[in-house]
Amino acid sequence: MPRKYAILLALTLGVIVLDQWTKYLVVRDLTTRFDGATTLSQRLGAFYSPAEEPGRRGLHFQPKTHVEVAENFFRLRYAENPGAAWGMFRDLPPHVRGPLFHLVSLGAVLLIVFYFRKLSGTDPAEVWALWGLPLVLGGALGNYIDRVARAFVIDFLEAHWYDKAAWPSFNVADMAICIGVGMLVVDAFVRKEKPEASAPAKAS
């Protein structure tokens, strides 16, 4: 397997596994979703299927606690996002929002793979894109798994300032996407198209 595809596979799968694992832990420890589930298969079945109707506070999985990591600044708290990044389009009707997100997600995956295939994998100038594209791909697929399984994305990382101002909740997949996009921005600045060699002048 060429080195660039080994990087793509390892990094993409690594992001997906870390993203899904952290979401599973959040549901297990911060919600009541697994109450009564005694086996791993039962917990996974509950994890990858939505509740029939939202309950209190409009959530499908009911929170039971949260964790203050840095008081007044950062906490772990279960949240659901039926929309796109930062909750955009969450108010669209489900019959419109679902197909739209499926189309956008699959289109993004195809676009990422298309651009990744164009990389040589040996040019040192490509390093930012070589690692950035798999991060974006892994993050996009991590959140897409959530949408397919339960029609909403699980978020749990909450940065805030004394509860007076807060950044929208996010997850590991969102972090991978943001880091990957940042690396692609750097790539756009540091990687230049090599100019074609000038044709030799004809002798008179």
C-alpha positions in Angstrom: 0.0 0.0 0.0 1.4 3.4 -0.9 2.5 5.5 2.1 -0.1 8.2 1.5 -3.0 5.7 1.6 -1.7 4.2 4.8 -1.8 7.6 6.4 -5.3 8.2 5.0 -6.6 4.9 6.4 -4.9 5.0 9.7 -5.7 8.7 10.5 -9.3 8.5 9.3 -10.1 5.3 11.2 -8.3 6.7 14.3 -10.4 9.8 14.3 -13.6 7.8 13.8 -12.8 5.3 16.6 -11.8 8.1 19.1 -14.9 10.1 18.2 -17.3 7.2 18.6 -15.6 5.9 21.8 -15.7 9.3 23.5 -19.4 9.7 22.6 -20.1 6.2 23.9 -18.4 7.1 27.3 -20.4 10.4 27.5 -23.7 8.6 26.9 -22.7 5.9 29.4 -21.6 8.2 32.2 -23.6 11.4 31.7 -27.0 10.1 30.6 -29.6 7.6 31.6 -29.6 5.9 28.2 -27.9 2.7 29.3 -30.0 2.3 32.5 -31.1 -1.4 32.5 -28.7 -2.4 29.8 -26.5 -5.1 31.3 -24.4 -6.2 28.3 -22.2 -4.5 25.8 -24.5 -5.5 22.9 -27.5 -3.9 24.6 -25.6 -0.7 25.3 -24.4 -0.5 21.7 -28.0 -1.1 20.5 -29.2 1.7 22.7 -26.3 3.9 21.6 -26.9 3.6 17.9 -30.6 4.0 17.9 -32.6 7.2 18.7 -35.3 7.4 21.4 -38.7 7.5 19.9 -39.5 11.1 21.0 -37.5 13.8 22.7 -38.0 14.1 26.4 -37.1 16.9 28.8 -35.3 19.9 27.3 -35.9 18.4 23.9 -33.3 15.7 24.3 -33.6 12.1 23.2 -31.1 10.8 25.7 -31.7 12.3 29.2 -28.7 13.8 31.1 -28.1 12.8 34.7 -25.0 14.7 35.5 -22.1 16.8 34.0 -18.4 17.2 34.8 -16.8 20.5 35.6 -13.3 20.2 34.2 -12.3 23.9 34.8 -14.8 25.7 36.9 -16.3 28.7 35.1 -14.4 27.8 31.9 -14.9 24.3 30.6 -17.2 21.3 31.3 -18.3 18.0 29.9 -22.1 18.1 29.3 -24.2 16.0 27.1 -25.9 17.8 24.2 -27.6 16.9 20.9 -27.2 18.8 17.6 -29.7 17.9 14.9 -28.2 20.7 12.7 -24.8 21.3 11.1 -21.7 22.9 12.7 -22.6 25.2 15.6 -26.3 24.2 15.2 -26.8 25.8 11.8 -30.0 24.6 10.0 -31.3 22.8 13.1 -34.7 24.4 12.6 -35.2 22.9 9.1 -37.9 20.3 8.9 -36.5 16.8 9.4 -37.6 15.7 5.9 -35.5 18.5 4.4 -32.6 18.5 6.9 -32.0 14.7 6.6 -31.5 14.5 2.8 -29.6 17.8 2.8 -27.0 16.5 5.3 -26.7 13.2 3.6 -26.0 14.9 0.3 -23.5 17.4 1.8 -21.7 14.7 3.8 -21.3 12.3 0.9 -20.3 15.2 -1.4 -17.6 16.3 1.1 -16.2 12.7 1.3 -16.0 12.5 -2.4 -14.3 15.9 -2.7 -11.8 15.0 0.0 -10.9 11.7 -1.6 -10.6 13.4 -5.0 -8.1 15.9 -3.8 -6.2 13.4 -1.7 -5.7 11.2 -4.8 -3.9 14.1 -6.5 -1.2 14.2 -3.8 2.0 12.5 -4.7 2.7 11.5 -1.1 6.4 12.1 -1.6 6.6 15.9 -1.9 7.6 17.4 1.5 5.5 20.5 0.6 2.4 18.4 0.7 2.7 17.5 4.4 -0.1 19.8 5.5 -2.6 18.5 3.0 -1.4 14.9 3.5 -2.3 15.0 7.2 -5.1 17.6 7.1 -7.4 15.9 4.6 -7.6 12.6 6.6 -8.5 14.6 9.7 -11.3 16.3 7.9 -12.5 13.0 6.4 -12.4 11.2 9.8 -14.3 14.0 11.4 -16.9 14.2 8.7 -17.5 10.4 8.8 -17.6 10.4 12.6 -20.5 12.9 12.7 -22.1 11.3 9.7 -22.3 8.0 11.6 -24.3 9.8 14.3 -26.7 11.3 11.7 -27.3 7.9 10.1 -27.8 6.1 13.4 -29.9 8.6 15.3 -30.5 11.8 13.1 -28.5 14.0 15.5 -24.9 14.4 16.5 -23.7 14.0 20.1 -21.7 16.9 21.5 -20.2 17.2 24.9 -17.3 19.6 25.1 -18.5 23.0 26.4 -16.2 26.0 26.7 -17.7 29.0 28.5 -16.9 32.1 30.4 -18.6 32.1 33.8 -21.7 31.0 32.0 -22.1 34.5 30.5 -20.7 33.6 27.1 -20.2 30.1 25.7 -18.8 28.5 22.5 -21.3 26.1 20.9 -20.8 22.5 22.2 -18.5 20.3 20.1 -17.0 16.9 20.0 -13.8 15.0 18.8 -15.0 14.9 15.2 -15.5 18.7 15.2 -12.0 19.2 16.6 -10.5 17.0 13.9 -12.3 18.9 11.2 -11.2 22.3 12.6 -7.6 21.1 12.9 -7.7 19.6 9.4 -9.2 22.7 7.8 -6.5 24.8 9.6 -3.8 22.6 8.1 -5.3 23.0 4.6 -5.3 26.8 5.0 -1.6 26.5 5.9 -1.1 24.3 2.9 -2.7 26.9 0.6 0.0 29.4 1.7 3.1 27.2 1.8 2.5 24.9 -1.3 3.1 26.6 -4.6 2.6 25.3 -8.0 5.9 24.5 -9.6 6.4 26.7 -12.7 6.9 24.7 -15.9 10.4 24.9 -17.3 10.7 27.5 -20.0 11.1 26.0 -23.5 14.6 26.4 -24.8 15.1 29.2 -27.2 15.3 28.2 -30.9 18.6 28.8 -32.6 18.4 31.5 -35.3 
